[in-house]
């Protein structure tokens, strides 16, 4: 334990710590990536060394911060991998700067993945280094699906959805076994190392009905899919996948539409489309459905190591990695490479 600014920093294992679960469930800005289920699954599958901490005052939990030790090529950092959000959850009576200062003094290089909507402030005041990492689009579903369809979605969405339906595309629930070949094909197209299939299976086991796979089918054949977290008040579109040969049938538009409609039926508040780079085709696709574009930043302590959070290296490599796809996505190689990539 470390006493800092009247806060005690205590390392915990969230799946064994009732206080962690209770704090996440009660916090309005908590994400699925703060949950014990997510963190335990990542640890179990990838064998990272956990560095999750509770910050307490006189035994009362005031904040928490998830993190694993991840090797990044040059040095190691503590961060929440494979997601956009790894910011501290802080209760209202505790100052953000007190929590951020406490995290600075744990002796780790810590990467805090934050978003414009998180409510956490004070990084510059305390002295963290910041690196932009794209943006996330979050659609408010505080109105009926019919209203979203008529007044929020771009007209191209309505046109593409009609095309998909005219071409006989439909959306159903799917399984990991059906989804994974689509996902693997997508990773090979991008030249990006893949998650092992057991990661998806373990997430489904851990989250049960809060983890959903939707598949777009044509003539019974899966041609696109998406892995969703339907957790608490938010639907998170986490991992889409598709066959490029079937893009003309517009299955991805139909999948996103179904995810939004499900969120409306469940009376959720937000559909989060995940990270993309402004100006990219992926960002333009997501923007068609409306929503607010929030900047994503990674803040690093100590600040002179901020370069460790940069995604520029991945961007530069993206031009050549498709040519290396047979090696990068080899079943014996891809999951091991994935373990070394913090995004």
N, C-alpha and C positions, 0 to 999 in steps of 0.2 A: 504494500500500500504506500501511496505517496500523498502527503498533505500539501495542497497547493491552493492558495486563495480560499482557505476554509473548506475546500472540496477534497474529498478523499477519492482517489482513482483506484478502483478495484477491478482486477481482471476476473472475468466470469466466463462460463460456458452457458450461453443463453438457453439451450434446451434443458438445462438442469437448474435454471434460475427463475423461479416464479416471478420475481420482481421485474425481470426483463420483459416477460410476456405481458404482465399487467401494464407496464409503462407504455409499451408499444400499442397495445389495444386501446389505451386511453388517450394517446397523443393524436391531435387532429392532423398533423403533418406526416405521420408515420407512413411508410411505404411497405410493400410486400418484401422489399429487400432489407428491411430492418428486422424481419421476423426471425424467431428462433428456427422455424422450419427451413427458410432459405439458407441461413447461416450453417445449420447443422448439415444440410445436404451438400453444400459446397465443401465443407470440411471433410465429410465422409468420402466424397468422390475424388477430390483433388488433393487431399492430405496436406492442406496448408496448415501452418502453425497459427492458431487463433490468437488475436490480440483485442478481443472485445472487452470494453470496459464500462462499468457503471460509475457514475460520479455522484457521490453522496455527501450529505451534510447532516451530521449527528444521526446517521443511520437512515435518513430519508433520501430516496433516490431523487436527484435533481436533473440528471441528464444521462444519456447513454450514447455510446459510439461503437459501431461495428467495425471490424477490420481483421485482415489476415496478413501475415508476412508473405509478400510476393516478390520473387526474384525478377528483376527487370533488365537483365543484361549487364548493367553496371550498378552494383549495389542492390539493396533490398528496400522495399517500402511497405508500409502498413496501409491497406486500403480494402475496399469492398469490391471484389472483382465481378466482371460479367454483367454489370448493370450501370445505370446512369446516376444512381442516388446512393451516397454513402456519407451523408451529413449527420451531425449530432442531433438528437432529439432533446430539446431543452424545455423544462417546465417554465411557466410564465414568470415566476418570482425569482428566477436565477438569471443573472446577466450572461449574455452570449460571450462577452469577453472573458469572464471568469472561467467558463468551460473551455474556450479555445486556448487560454493561457495554461490551464491544467493539462490539456492534451499536448501542448508544446513541451512540457517538462517531463514527459514519460521516457525521453531518450530515443524515441523512434523517429525515422523519417516518415511522416504521416501525410497521406494524400486524402483530402476531404473532397468528395464529389458532391457538389452542391448545385442547386438550380434556383432560378429567379423566384420561384414560388415558395421556397422552403421556409422563409421567415427568419433564417439565421443571418445575423449581421455581425460586423466587427472584425472580420478577417484582416482588413487593412490596418485597423487601429492596433491590433495585437502584433502584426508584422508577418503575416503569411505571404508567400509568393503565389500569384494567381496565373492560371493558364486557361484560355477559352477552349472548350472541347465540343462546340456545336450548339445545338438547341433542341429543345423538346416541344412538341405541340400537344397541348392538352385541351380537349374539347369538353365544355360544360354541357351536361345532358340534363339540365334543370327544366327542360320543357319536353313536350311529347315528341316521339319519333316523327310523326307526321309534320310537325312544325320544322324540325331539323331538315327533313327531306325537302320541304318547299322553300325554306327561307335561308338555310345555312349552307347546305351542300352546294358546291359548284355545279353548274348545269352539266359539265362533262361527267360528273359522278353519275347523275341520273341517266345520261346517255349510255355510259359504259355498263351500268347495271342492267339496263334494258338489253344491251347487246349480249351480256352474259346469259341472261335468262332466255333470250331468243335462240341462243346457241346450245341450249339444254344444260347449262351449268347449274348445279344446285349445291347447297351447303348443308353438311351434316356434321355431327360429332364424329371424331375419329380416335384412333389409338396411336400410341407411340410407334408401334410396328408399321403402321401405314404412313405416319408423318416422317419418320427418319429418312427413308430413301429420298423424299423431296428435299429435306433439309441438306442431306449430304450432296445431292446434285447442285443445290444452290451454293454451297461452300466450294465445290469444285469449280463452278463457274466464276466465282469471285477470287479463287486462289487463296482461300482463308482456312486456317486449321479449324477442325470441327470439334464440337463437344462429343464425348462418347455417348452412345445410345443410352447407357445406364443413367446418365445424368438426367435426361428427360424422364425416364421411368422412375427415378428416385424422387423427382419433384412431384410427379403425379401421386406417388405413394404418400409423400409428406403432406401435400396440400389437399388431397382428395378432390372434392367438388370445386375447390377454389383454383384448381389448375385445369384448364380446358384446352383441348385440341379441336380446332375446326378444320374441316377439309372441304375444298371445292372439288366436286366430281363432275365428270362428263362421260356419259355412257358407262357409268359405274366406276370409272377409273379416277383415282386421285390425281389432280393436276396442279393443285396448290394447297397450302395449309398455313395455319398460324397457331402458335402456342400462346395462350392468354393466361394471365393471372386475373381472376375475378375475385379480388380480395377486398373485404370491407366495402368502402364507398367508391372504389376505383377499379376500372378494368384497364389492365396494362397489356398492350400489344407488345410482347417480348421478342418472339422469334418468328418472323414470316419465312416462308419457303415456297418455291414454285418452279415449274418447268418452263423454260424460256420458249419452247416450241408451242406452248399453249397460251401465251400472253395475249394473242389476238382475241381470245375468248373472254378477256377481262375478268378472270377469276379472282384476282386480288381486290378489285373494287367490291365484288360481292362478299368476300370474306370480311373486309373492314365494315361494310354495311351491316352484316350480321352481328359483328362484335358490338357495334353501336346500338343496334336494335335490342340486343340482349341486355345491355347496360340500362337502356330505358325501361325495359320490362321489369328489371330487378330494382328499379328506382335508385340506381347509383347516381353519383354526382359528376364523375369525371371519367372520360376515356383518354388514357395517356398513350400516344402513338410512339413514344420512345425517341431516342436521339437520331438526328440526321444533320448533315452539313448544309447550311443555308446555300442555296444556289444549285444544289445537287438534284438529280431527277427524283431521288427518294424523298427529299424534302418537298418538292413540288407535288408529288403524289399525295403525301400526307396533308399538305395544305389545302387540297381540294375539299376536304371534309370540314373545313372551318377550324375553329379553335384558336387558342392564344399561343404565340410562339415565345417560349421562355429561354433565355440564355443559360447555357450550362458552363460551369467553371469548376476547375479543380484547384483547390488551395492547398499549398504545401508548406509544411514546417519541417526543418528550417527552410527559410525562403530561398536560399541560394541553390536548393535542389529542385526548384520548381520545374526545371526541364524534364524531370522524370514523369510528369503528368501530361506532357505534350503528346498529341496524336499526330504531329506532323510527320514523324517517321513512318507511321502506318500509311499516311496519304502518299508519301513518296514511293513506297514499296508497291502500292496498289496497281501501278502501271505494269509491273513485271510479274507479280505473283500469279496471275492467271496462267502464265506459261510454265510455272513451276507447280501447278496444281496436282499433277500425279504424285509428286513427292510430298508436298505440304499436306495433302489430305489422305495420304496412305494410312490405313487403319492403325499401323504400328507407330506412326509418326505424328499424325494430326493431333490427337488428344494430348500428347506430351508437349507439343508446341503450344497448344491452347493454354496449358497450365502456366506458361511463361508470359502470357499476354494479359494485361490487367484490365482491358476494356471488354 
